[in-house]
Amino acid sequence: MKTKALSVILSLLICISCDFRKSMAKDLVTGMVTRGNGLSCESVTLTVDEKTVQSTRFTYGETFHVNFNNMEGFVSVAGHVFPGMSLLVTGQNGDTVLSTQDLYAEYAEGMDLSPLLLISTVTVADPIHSNGTYILRVNIWDKKGDGVFTADLDFTVVPNDQIQVWSDQLSYKEIYLYSEQRGKVITDQKARFNENIYFLIEGLDGLVEENGSFSVGLGMKVSDADGNLIIDEEDLLGDSGYSYEQMHSQLSAHFILTGSQVLNPVDVEIVVWDKHGDGKLNISTQLLIN
């Protein structure tokens, strides 16, 4: 009788050991759902600018990372493992917004990192837009085995609330700041001296057409905390005519602050007006220059 009981227990342990990398977990803070079959992960975290975050609300232009910490279960070949990772972002209607086939395709010789950290990166910019909710699906698989691991995350994108916009008869999709040198959208209102800073307007609409073209004015004022004018441009565009596609695609103004000292915060004001109609946009924000 003892031998039979021992046999049953050993069989049960073998079954459990075969399935120990099967998992399903939900983060009650972020709502992220992870599932593993053959692959396991110590933890999955979200980071922005190398800081762990628990919010799934991101500012347009912001980049966030999904970090799969200490992944295990990959088949090892000569001390190397061969992970694959795909990324899919869909809208609320299930339409595909962003898709990548294999973020680790370049590692043909495998990886020998220990502990193994895998990272997927999402920048919430065109074709992703603000005032929308999206679903991120990350798929991880073993190129030398059968193990898989998935993560699903709902996230929302919002416009930069530090940029104030007053609109009359004109509409737009996105308004944001962009650093040419850093190649990224400015979401923290921090800029640098000698940096080319763009104020970008996308999806401008409501302009009046005249003789097959559109014409707008674009004024800019930049002043320090004492109200001293640093830049004062009444109209950067002149009287040129533009097609609808040019106006709707992207309208921009940019400036560079040279030197090494300025009284912060710096006020930036942009005025856009329709030269064939009465439409107008007033845009303002503050920047910290260092």
C-alpha positions in Angstrom: 0.0 0.0 0.0 2.8 2.4 0.8 4.5 1.8 -2.5 1.3 2.5 -4.4 0.7 5.8 -2.5 4.3 6.9 -3.2 3.8 6.2 -6.9 0.7 8.4 -7.0 2.5 11.2 -5.2 5.5 11.0 -7.6 3.1 11.1 -10.6 1.4 14.2 -9.2 4.8 16.0 -8.7 5.9 15.2 -12.3 2.6 16.7 -13.7 3.1 19.8 -11.6 6.7 20.3 -12.6 5.7 20.1 -16.3 3.2 23.0 -15.9 5.1 25.2 -13.5 5.7 27.8 -16.2 2.0 28.1 -17.0 0.7 31.3 -15.5 -1.9 34.0 -15.6 -1.7 37.2 -13.6 -3.4 40.6 -13.6 -1.8 43.8 -12.1 -4.6 45.4 -10.2 -3.0 48.8 -10.5 -2.2 49.0 -14.2 -4.7 46.4 -15.3 -2.0 44.5 -17.3 -2.8 40.9 -17.9 0.1 38.5 -18.5 0.0 34.8 -19.5 2.9 32.4 -19.7 3.2 28.9 -21.2 6.7 27.5 -21.0 8.2 31.0 -20.3 8.0 32.8 -17.0 8.8 36.3 -15.8 9.7 37.5 -12.4 7.8 40.8 -12.9 6.6 43.1 -15.6 7.0 46.9 -15.0 6.2 50.1 -16.9 8.8 52.8 -17.1 9.0 56.4 -18.5 12.5 58.0 -18.6 13.9 55.1 -16.6 11.4 55.7 -13.8 8.8 53.1 -12.9 5.2 54.3 -13.3 1.9 52.8 -12.4 -0.3 55.0 -14.5 -1.5 53.9 -18.0 -2.3 57.5 -19.0 0.4 58.9 -21.3 0.9 62.4 -22.8 0.9 62.6 -26.6 4.5 62.1 -27.8 5.6 60.3 -24.6 7.6 57.0 -24.8 6.9 54.2 -22.3 8.6 50.9 -21.9 7.2 47.5 -20.9 10.0 45.6 -19.0 9.9 41.9 -18.7 12.3 41.3 -15.8 14.3 38.0 -15.4 12.6 35.9 -18.0 13.2 32.2 -17.9 12.3 29.0 -19.7 14.1 29.6 -23.0 15.9 26.7 -24.6 19.7 27.4 -24.3 22.0 26.7 -27.1 25.7 27.0 -26.3 24.8 29.4 -23.4 22.6 31.6 -25.6 18.8 32.0 -25.8 16.8 33.2 -28.7 13.7 35.3 -27.8 11.3 36.8 -30.3 9.0 39.7 -29.5 6.2 41.2 -31.5 4.1 44.3 -30.6 0.5 45.2 -31.7 -1.4 48.3 -30.8 -5.1 48.4 -31.7 -7.8 51.0 -31.3 -11.1 50.7 -29.5 -12.7 49.4 -32.7 -10.1 46.7 -33.1 -8.3 48.4 -36.0 -4.5 47.9 -36.1 -2.7 51.1 -35.3 0.9 49.9 -34.8 2.5 46.5 -35.5 6.0 45.1 -35.4 6.9 41.6 -36.3 10.0 40.9 -34.2 11.8 43.5 -32.1 14.7 41.0 -31.5 15.2 39.9 -35.1 18.7 41.4 -35.1 19.9 39.0 -32.5 20.5 36.1 -34.9 23.4 34.8 -32.7 21.2 34.8 -29.6 21.6 36.5 -26.2 23.6 35.5 -23.1 22.2 38.1 -20.7 21.6 37.0 -17.1 19.2 37.9 -15.7 17.4 38.3 -19.0 15.6 41.6 -19.4 13.4 42.0 -22.5 11.9 45.4 -23.3 9.1 46.6 -25.7 8.9 50.4 -26.4 5.9 52.4 -27.5 5.9 56.1 -28.4 2.4 57.4 -28.3 2.6 59.6 -31.4 1.1 59.4 -34.9 -0.5 57.1 -35.9 -1.6 57.0 -32.2 -3.5 60.1 -31.2 -4.5 61.9 -28.1 -8.0 61.6 -26.6 -8.1 57.9 -27.4 -7.8 54.5 -25.7 -5.7 51.7 -27.1 -4.8 48.1 -26.4 -1.2 46.9 -26.4 -0.4 43.2 -27.0 3.2 42.0 -26.6 4.0 38.5 -27.7 7.2 36.8 -26.6 8.3 33.4 -27.9 11.2 31.0 -27.9 12.8 30.6 -31.3 14.4 27.3 -30.2 11.4 26.0 -28.3 7.7 26.1 -27.7 7.5 28.6 -24.8 5.3 31.7 -25.1 4.5 34.7 -23.0 2.0 37.5 -23.6 1.1 40.8 -22.0 -2.0 42.9 -22.6 -2.4 46.5 -21.5 -5.1 49.1 -22.0 -3.7 52.7 -22.1 -5.0 56.2 -22.8 -3.3 59.1 -24.6 -4.0 62.7 -23.6 -2.7 66.0 -25.0 -0.1 68.0 -23.0 -2.1 69.8 -20.4 0.7 72.4 -20.0 -0.2 73.7 -23.5 -3.2 76.0 -23.4 -5.3 76.4 -26.6 -8.1 78.9 -27.4 -9.8 78.2 -30.7 -12.3 80.1 -32.7 -13.7 78.4 -35.9 -10.5 76.4 -36.3 -9.9 72.9 -35.2 -6.9 70.6 -34.9 -5.8 67.1 -34.1 -2.6 67.6 -32.2 -0.5 70.5 -30.8 2.8 69.7 -29.3 6.5 70.8 -28.8 9.4 68.9 -30.4 13.1 69.0 -29.9 15.1 68.6 -33.1 18.3 67.8 -31.3 16.8 65.1 -29.0 14.5 63.8 -31.7 11.6 63.7 -29.3 8.4 65.4 -28.2 8.8 67.7 -25.2 6.3 66.6 -22.5 7.9 67.9 -19.3 8.2 71.6 -20.5 12.0 71.4 -20.1 14.2 72.7 -22.9 17.8 73.6 -23.5 19.8 76.6 -24.7 20.8 76.3 -28.4 18.1 73.7 -28.9 15.8 74.0 -32.0 12.3 73.8 -30.5 9.3 73.3 -32.8 5.7 74.2 -32.0 3.8 71.7 -34.3 0.1 71.8 -35.2 -1.3 68.8 -37.0 -4.8 68.3 -38.6 -5.6 72.0 -38.8 -9.1 72.5 -40.2 -11.8 75.1 -40.7 -9.8 77.4 -43.0 -11.6 79.3 -45.8 -10.5 78.4 -49.3 -9.9 81.2 -51.8 -8.9 80.7 -55.4 -8.0 77.1 -54.7 -5.6 77.8 -51.9 -5.4 78.6 -48.2 -3.5 81.3 -46.4 -2.7 81.7 -42.7 -0.7 84.0 -40.5 1.5 82.7 -37.7 2.9 85.0 -35.0 5.2 84.1 -32.2 6.2 85.8 -29.0 8.8 84.5 -26.5 9.4 86.4 -23.2 11.1 85.8 -19.9 9.5 85.7 -16.4 9.8 89.5 -16.1 7.9 90.0 -19.4 11.0 91.0 -21.4 10.5 90.1 -25.0 13.1 87.7 -26.4 11.4 87.0 -29.7 8.6 89.0 -31.3 7.5 87.9 -34.8 4.2 89.2 -36.2 3.9 86.8 -39.1 6.4 84.0 -40.0 4.5 82.9 -43.1 3.8 86.0 -45.1 1.1 86.0 -47.8 1.9 82.7 -49.5 -0.9 80.3 -50.5 -0.9 76.7 -49.5 -2.8 73.6 -50.4 -5.2 71.9 -48.0 -2.8 69.0 -47.6 0.0 71.3 -46.6 -2.1 73.1 -44.0 -3.8 70.0 -42.7 -0.6 67.8 -42.6 1.5 70.0 -40.4 2.0 73.7 -39.6 5.1 74.6 -37.5 7.0 77.4 -36.0 10.4 77.0 -34.4 12.9 79.0 -32.3 16.3 78.7 -30.7 17.4 80.5 -27.5 21.1 81.1 -27.4 23.3 82.0 -24.5 23.5 80.5 -21.0 21.1 82.5 -18.8 17.4 83.4 -18.9 14.9 84.2 -16.2 12.6 81.2 -16.0 9.9 80.3 -16.8 9.9 81.4 -20.4 6.5 82.2 -21.9 5.8 81.1 -25.5 2.8 82.4 -27.4 1.7 81.3 -30.9 -1.2 82.9 -32.8 -2.5 81.4 -36.0 -5.2 83.1 -38.0 -7.0 82.5 -41.3 -6.2 85.3 -43.8 -9.3 84.3 -45.8 -11.7 84.1 -42.9 -12.2 84.8 -39.2 -10.7 81.6 -37.7 -8.1 81.9 -35.0 -5.9 79.8 -32.7 -4.2 81.2 -29.6 -1.6 78.8 -28.1 0.5 79.3 -25.0 2.8 77.4 -22.7 5.8 77.9 -20.4 9.2 76.4 -20.7 12.1 75.9 -18.3 15.3 76.6 -20.2 18.6 75.2 -18.9 
